[in-house]
């Protein structure tokens, strides 16, 4: 059994608890769906957020969609020129119980040009 990882990011509509929860849930569910995974397959999720996201913890929304027993951790992105505002990213790691017959699908939502992330 090996460990695999998928990345994704979303640009949120606002720095509010509701916008953060909606964006996180949308992104995590899209990652799971695109890669035929369930929360039970996931080993851990690493969240990053831009420094301007202060209204809620992104990981808290993940708990509401079946990740109660999955280790979740958050971090703040390094501030640099050109950083997109209200950006939340994540890396999901899971146990690959079966051979992957196709490439992993990373997901980017909101107004993100994924080539620049």
PLY file of the C-alpha trace (Angstrom):
ply
format ascii 1.0
element vertex 117
property float x
property float y
property float z
element edge 116
property int vertex1
property int vertex2
end_header
0.00 0.00 0.00
1.39 3.41 -0.93
0.54 7.00 -0.05
-0.57 9.34 -2.85
-1.31 13.08 -2.77
-3.54 15.48 -4.66
-3.43 19.25 -4.53
-6.09 21.83 -5.11
-6.94 25.44 -4.37
-9.84 27.84 -4.43
-10.20 31.58 -4.39
-12.97 32.39 -1.95
-15.60 35.06 -2.48
-15.03 36.79 0.87
-13.32 36.52 4.24
-16.39 35.26 6.10
-17.04 31.99 7.92
-19.74 31.14 5.36
-17.54 31.81 2.31
-14.65 29.82 3.79
-16.90 26.86 4.67
-18.60 26.88 1.26
-15.32 27.09 -0.66
-13.58 24.39 1.38
-16.49 21.96 1.11
-16.87 22.56 -2.62
-13.17 21.97 -3.25
-12.75 18.91 -1.03
-15.88 17.25 -2.43
-14.70 17.97 -5.99
-11.28 16.44 -5.23
-12.91 13.32 -3.77
-15.36 12.98 -6.65
-12.78 13.51 -9.42
-10.49 10.89 -7.91
-13.11 8.34 -6.77
-12.22 8.73 -3.09
-14.17 8.85 0.16
-13.13 10.49 3.46
-12.29 6.96 4.71
-9.54 6.74 2.07
-7.88 9.98 3.18
-4.86 9.79 5.52
-4.56 13.54 6.19
-5.28 16.97 4.72
-2.88 19.92 4.84
-4.57 23.31 4.41
-2.89 26.59 3.54
-4.51 30.02 3.47
-3.44 33.50 2.52
-2.85 35.81 5.50
-6.08 37.72 4.74
-8.29 34.70 5.54
-8.99 35.17 9.24
-12.72 34.57 9.70
-12.60 30.77 10.18
-10.34 27.75 10.12
-10.62 25.97 6.74
-10.20 22.60 8.42
-13.35 23.12 10.51
-15.55 22.93 7.39
-13.89 19.68 6.39
-15.07 18.09 9.65
-18.68 18.76 8.59
-18.38 16.58 5.46
-17.11 13.34 6.97
-13.54 14.05 8.04
-14.13 13.71 11.80
-11.36 11.14 12.28
-8.91 12.44 9.63
-5.91 14.48 10.83
-6.24 18.04 9.49
-3.65 20.81 9.81
-3.57 24.40 8.62
-0.84 26.87 7.80
-0.54 30.42 6.48
1.01 30.97 3.04
4.12 33.10 2.74
3.20 36.67 1.82
4.67 37.66 -1.53
3.95 40.00 -4.41
1.25 38.69 -6.71
-0.39 36.45 -4.09
-4.06 35.97 -4.88
-6.39 37.31 -2.17
-8.63 34.99 -0.14
-6.84 31.90 -1.37
-7.18 28.56 0.35
-5.21 25.54 -0.80
-4.88 21.98 0.35
-3.02 18.78 -0.18
-4.95 15.55 0.48
-3.00 12.37 1.13
-4.57 8.95 1.05
-3.76 5.25 1.16
-3.74 3.82 -2.33
-5.27 0.41 -1.69
-5.46 -0.32 -5.38
-3.26 0.51 -8.32
-4.15 3.86 -9.86
-4.97 3.28 -13.52
-5.02 6.97 -14.38
-3.35 10.19 -13.40
-4.47 12.06 -10.31
-6.80 15.00 -10.87
-5.96 18.23 -9.07
-8.84 20.67 -8.64
-8.82 24.48 -8.79
-12.02 26.47 -8.24
-12.96 30.11 -8.09
-11.16 32.56 -10.38
-7.77 30.81 -10.31
-5.50 30.42 -13.32
-4.22 27.00 -12.18
-0.95 27.24 -14.12
0.16 30.00 -11.75
-0.53 28.18 -8.47
0 1
1 2
2 3
3 4
4 5
5 6
6 7
7 8
8 9
9 10
10 11
11 12
12 13
13 14
14 15
15 16
16 17
17 18
18 19
19 20
20 21
21 22
22 23
23 24
24 25
25 26
26 27
27 28
28 29
29 30
30 31
31 32
32 33
33 34
34 35
35 36
36 37
37 38
38 39
39 40
40 41
41 42
42 43
43 44
44 45
45 46
46 47
47 48
48 49
49 50
50 51
51 52
52 53
53 54
54 55
55 56
56 57
57 58
58 59
59 60
60 61
61 62
62 63
63 64
64 65
65 66
66 67
67 68
68 69
69 70
70 71
71 72
72 73
73 74
74 75
75 76
76 77
77 78
78 79
79 80
80 81
81 82
82 83
83 84
84 85
85 86
86 87
87 88
88 89
89 90
90 91
91 92
92 93
93 94
94 95
95 96
96 97
97 98
98 99
99 100
100 101
101 102
102 103
103 104
104 105
105 106
106 107
107 108
108 109
109 110
110 111
111 112
112 113
113 114
114 115
115 116
